[in-house]
């Protein structure tokens, strides 16, 4: 199972340039990096990135993250994965553009 992080283009480019990130402003504010499971990802995009173009979807294998990844209750009582350390480029299994078509983000087939 993979977990997913949505990046704005500037955040993704900064991670590519430096090889590491503590996340978006909301991640810095909350003290951890927010992730979603595959079923949660489209709702996360709709709630927090509505109408935003130029997004990237990064997939991460949670196993190597070990104890730094905690599953905590959040939106709607669901457990969400939260990373309590920086995310490195090496942690990312793959990343691809998350296009916006007719106001809806288009996730890879079979993800949501």
C-alpha positions in Angstrom: 0.0 0.0 0.0 1.2 3.5 -0.9 0.3 6.8 0.8 0.0 10.1 -1.1 1.1 13.7 -0.7 -0.2 16.5 -2.9 2.3 19.2 -3.7 1.8 22.6 -5.3 4.3 23.1 -8.1 6.6 25.4 -6.1 6.7 22.9 -3.2 7.5 20.0 -5.6 10.2 22.0 -7.4 11.8 23.0 -4.0 11.8 19.4 -2.9 13.5 18.3 -6.2 16.1 21.1 -5.8 17.0 20.4 -2.2 16.1 16.7 -1.8 14.1 17.3 1.3 11.1 19.1 2.7 9.2 19.7 6.0 6.1 20.2 3.9 3.6 22.9 3.0 2.7 25.8 5.3 -0.1 23.7 6.8 2.4 20.9 7.6 4.8 23.4 9.2 1.9 24.8 11.3 0.7 21.4 12.4 4.2 19.9 13.1 3.9 17.0 10.7 3.5 16.2 7.0 0.0 15.4 6.0 -0.6 12.3 3.7 -3.7 10.6 2.4 -4.5 7.0 1.6 -5.7 6.3 -2.0 -9.4 6.5 -1.0 -8.8 9.8 0.9 -6.7 11.5 -1.8 -9.5 12.8 -4.0 -11.4 14.3 -1.0 -8.2 15.9 0.2 -7.7 17.5 -3.2 -11.3 18.7 -3.3 -11.2 20.1 0.2 -7.7 21.7 0.3 -6.8 22.3 -3.3 -10.2 23.1 -5.0 -9.6 24.7 -8.3 -5.8 24.7 -8.0 -3.8 23.8 -11.1 -0.2 22.8 -11.3 -0.4 20.1 -8.6 1.7 17.0 -8.2 0.8 13.7 -6.6 3.6 11.9 -4.9 3.4 8.3 -3.8 5.4 7.0 -0.8 5.8 3.5 0.6 5.0 3.9 4.3 7.1 0.9 5.5 10.5 2.5 5.5 9.2 5.6 7.3 8.9 3.4 10.4 7.9 5.0 13.7 8.1 8.5 12.2 4.7 7.8 10.5 1.7 7.8 12.7 -1.9 7.0 11.8 -4.1 9.6 13.5 -7.8 10.3 13.5 -8.7 13.4 11.5 -11.4 14.4 9.0 -14.6 12.4 9.5 -13.1 10.1 12.1 -10.8 8.5 9.5 -7.2 7.7 10.3 -4.7 9.7 8.2 -1.0 9.1 7.9 1.2 11.9 9.4 4.9 12.0 9.0 6.9 13.4 11.9 10.2 14.0 10.1 11.3 15.6 6.9 10.3 14.0 3.7 13.2 13.2 1.3 13.2 12.7 -2.4 14.5 9.2 -1.7 11.2 8.5 0.2 9.1 9.1 -3.0 8.3 6.0 -5.0 6.9 8.1 -7.9 5.4 11.6 -8.6 3.3 12.7 -11.4 1.2 15.7 -12.4 -2.3 15.9 -11.0 -4.2 17.7 -13.8 -7.3 19.8 -13.3 -10.0 19.2 -15.8 -13.4 20.9 -15.6 -12.7 21.8 -12.0 -11.9 18.2 -10.9 -8.4 16.8 -10.3 -7.7 13.8 -12.4 -6.1 11.0 -10.4 -4.3 8.1 -12.0 -6.6 5.2 -13.0 -7.4 2.8 -10.2 -6.2 5.2 -7.4 -9.5 6.5 -6.2 
